[in-house]
Amino acid sequence: MDSFWIMLGWAGIYGPTALGAIGSVIGCARAGQAACGAMLDVESGYGRLVGLSALPSSQIIYGIVVMFSLNRVVTVEAAGGLFAVGVLCGTVLLFSAIYQGLCCASAIVASKSKPEIFGLSAAPAAIVEGFAVFAFIFALVVSAGIPGGAEAGDAGTGTGAGPVAVEARGVDTYEGALEDNAPLEVDPDAVLPD
């Protein structure tokens, strides 16, 4: 049963990146198709059409940052929190990217007929982006409270710089230190031999 929870924890860590990427692909594709169609009908301003069609790509960036904030050793205690935060944030990123792409496509179609409303027509896409930012910030704040986060990385047991050497009084191995119940001193700058 523990392996099931561990699997959910890993899904939560990588969920924001995967779901954000899927949403960004769909959103950018929909807006890009509208931009291609609009370029056939306008004589200039191609760059802003292409730029607007790339707006949904920001959700993958948010997903990557959330993944890094959730990245830690997955334990049964942390798995539920990792899964909930990661998958829920990823779902928001997925849908916001898709609907932002639709908003961008609508703005592109509207501005091709009336170029002076380009900025105003892009406002709904910016509002949808705001919801992705809210979920992004929420995930970053909540991830700090999930066990095994930054405090474990600092102590060398989480996602710190890598393996650390353990020095115990008169003990050369992890196993010996644990068996003797000797106090462990962790030196985060020391590297274990291969």
PLY file of the C-alpha trace (Angstrom):
ply
format ascii 1.0
element vertex 194
property float x
property float y
property float z
element edge 193
property int vertex1
property int vertex2
end_header
0.00 0.00 0.00
2.92 2.34 0.68
4.11 2.04 -2.92
0.73 3.33 -4.11
1.11 6.49 -2.00
4.69 6.92 -3.16
3.51 6.68 -6.77
0.87 9.35 -6.13
3.52 11.57 -4.60
5.68 11.28 -7.70
2.66 12.01 -9.89
2.06 15.13 -7.83
5.63 16.32 -8.28
5.62 15.97 -12.07
1.91 16.68 -12.65
2.19 20.47 -12.92
4.81 20.22 -15.64
2.96 17.57 -17.65
-0.48 19.15 -17.34
0.87 22.66 -17.94
2.67 21.42 -21.06
-0.47 19.76 -22.44
-2.50 22.90 -21.87
0.18 25.11 -23.40
0.36 22.93 -26.50
-3.41 23.03 -27.01
-3.72 26.75 -26.24
-0.81 27.79 -28.45
-2.05 25.56 -31.28
-5.53 27.08 -31.22
-4.24 30.65 -31.08
-1.58 29.87 -33.68
-4.17 28.56 -36.10
-6.14 31.79 -35.71
-2.96 33.83 -36.25
-2.15 31.94 -39.45
-5.64 32.56 -40.78
-5.50 36.24 -39.84
-2.15 36.73 -41.61
-3.89 35.88 -44.87
-6.26 38.81 -44.39
-3.97 41.56 -43.03
-1.11 43.44 -44.66
0.99 44.10 -41.52
1.23 43.42 -37.79
2.18 39.80 -38.13
4.51 39.90 -35.14
1.84 40.86 -32.66
-0.43 38.09 -33.94
2.30 35.49 -33.47
3.24 37.00 -30.10
-0.33 36.79 -28.86
-0.58 33.18 -30.02
2.42 32.30 -27.80
0.81 33.68 -24.63
-0.51 30.28 -23.39
3.07 28.96 -23.24
3.57 30.64 -19.84
1.69 27.85 -18.06
4.46 25.35 -18.77
6.92 27.74 -17.11
4.70 27.92 -14.02
4.45 24.12 -14.03
8.22 23.70 -14.11
8.71 26.10 -11.20
6.02 24.32 -9.14
7.66 20.97 -9.93
10.96 22.26 -8.55
9.25 23.59 -5.42
7.58 20.19 -4.83
10.71 18.15 -5.60
11.83 16.27 -2.48
12.17 12.77 -1.15
8.72 11.20 -1.47
7.48 9.61 1.74
4.10 8.24 2.66
3.58 11.27 4.94
4.29 13.75 2.14
2.69 11.87 -0.77
-0.88 13.05 -0.23
0.13 16.70 -0.06
2.40 16.40 -3.08
-0.35 14.75 -5.09
-3.04 17.24 -4.09
-0.98 20.37 -4.68
0.69 19.10 -7.84
-2.32 17.66 -9.61
-4.71 20.45 -8.63
-2.25 23.16 -9.66
-1.50 21.25 -12.87
-5.22 21.00 -13.65
-5.62 24.76 -13.26
-2.62 25.30 -15.54
-4.07 22.87 -18.10
-7.46 24.58 -18.31
-6.12 28.12 -18.09
-3.76 27.50 -21.01
-6.53 25.99 -23.13
-8.98 28.79 -22.42
-6.30 31.44 -22.74
-5.61 30.06 -26.20
-9.29 30.47 -27.05
-9.23 34.05 -25.74
-6.13 34.77 -27.82
-7.74 33.26 -30.91
-10.79 35.47 -30.40
-8.56 38.54 -29.95
-6.67 37.73 -33.14
-9.87 37.32 -35.17
-11.37 40.52 -33.73
-8.24 42.60 -34.25
-7.80 41.51 -37.85
-11.01 43.34 -38.75
-10.44 46.25 -36.37
-6.71 46.61 -35.55
-7.22 49.50 -33.09
-8.85 47.15 -30.53
-5.89 44.77 -30.39
-4.83 45.70 -26.84
-8.35 45.71 -25.47
-9.20 42.40 -27.16
-6.22 40.77 -25.45
-7.50 41.72 -21.96
-9.58 38.53 -21.49
-6.45 36.45 -22.14
-4.65 38.44 -19.43
-7.50 37.80 -16.99
-7.29 34.05 -17.63
-3.51 34.29 -17.10
-4.24 35.82 -13.70
-5.97 32.64 -12.54
-2.93 30.60 -13.54
-0.75 32.98 -11.51
-3.06 32.59 -8.48
-2.75 28.79 -8.65
1.01 29.10 -9.16
1.49 31.29 -6.09
-0.84 29.10 -4.02
1.16 26.00 -4.94
4.45 27.68 -4.05
3.17 28.81 -0.66
1.49 25.51 0.23
4.44 23.40 -0.95
6.58 24.87 1.82
4.38 23.13 4.39
4.65 19.65 2.89
7.06 17.44 4.87
10.52 16.89 3.43
10.81 20.27 1.71
13.53 22.90 1.93
14.40 22.15 5.54
15.23 18.54 4.65
17.30 19.63 1.65
19.34 21.89 3.91
20.07 18.99 6.25
21.20 16.75 3.42
18.23 14.38 3.52
15.97 15.97 0.91
16.78 17.49 -2.42
20.00 19.21 -1.40
23.16 19.28 -3.48
23.54 15.51 -3.43
24.91 12.85 -1.10
26.61 14.12 2.01
29.20 12.51 4.23
28.26 11.50 7.74
30.90 11.71 10.41
30.15 9.96 13.68
32.47 9.50 16.59
34.61 6.53 15.64
32.13 5.21 13.06
32.90 5.10 9.32
29.56 3.95 7.86
25.91 4.91 8.01
25.00 1.46 9.25
27.55 1.55 12.07
26.38 4.98 13.18
22.78 3.86 13.28
23.56 0.65 15.15
25.65 2.38 17.83
23.12 5.23 18.18
26.10 7.56 17.96
25.32 11.22 17.33
25.65 12.04 13.65
27.31 15.17 12.37
26.34 16.08 8.82
28.83 17.99 6.72
26.92 19.25 3.65
30.18 20.20 1.90
31.71 16.72 2.12
31.13 14.26 -0.71
30.81 10.52 -0.30
33.36 8.42 -2.17
32.07 6.42 -5.11
0 1
1 2
2 3
3 4
4 5
5 6
6 7
7 8
8 9
9 10
10 11
11 12
12 13
13 14
14 15
15 16
16 17
17 18
18 19
19 20
20 21
21 22
22 23
23 24
24 25
25 26
26 27
27 28
28 29
29 30
30 31
31 32
32 33
33 34
34 35
35 36
36 37
37 38
38 39
39 40
40 41
41 42
42 43
43 44
44 45
45 46
46 47
47 48
48 49
49 50
50 51
51 52
52 53
53 54
54 55
55 56
56 57
57 58
58 59
59 60
60 61
61 62
62 63
63 64
64 65
65 66
66 67
67 68
68 69
69 70
70 71
71 72
72 73
73 74
74 75
75 76
76 77
77 78
78 79
79 80
80 81
81 82
82 83
83 84
84 85
85 86
86 87
87 88
88 89
89 90
90 91
91 92
92 93
93 94
94 95
95 96
96 97
97 98
98 99
99 100
100 101
101 102
102 103
103 104
104 105
105 106
106 107
107 108
108 109
109 110
110 111
111 112
112 113
113 114
114 115
115 116
116 117
117 118
118 119
119 120
120 121
121 122
122 123
123 124
124 125
125 126
126 127
127 128
128 129
129 130
130 131
131 132
132 133
133 134
134 135
135 136
136 137
137 138
138 139
139 140
140 141
141 142
142 143
143 144
144 145
145 146
146 147
147 148
148 149
149 150
150 151
151 152
152 153
153 154
154 155
155 156
156 157
157 158
158 159
159 160
160 161
161 162
162 163
163 164
164 165
165 166
166 167
167 168
168 169
169 170
170 171
171 172
172 173
173 174
174 175
175 176
176 177
177 178
178 179
179 180
180 181
181 182
182 183
183 184
184 185
185 186
186 187
187 188
188 189
189 190
190 191
191 192
192 193
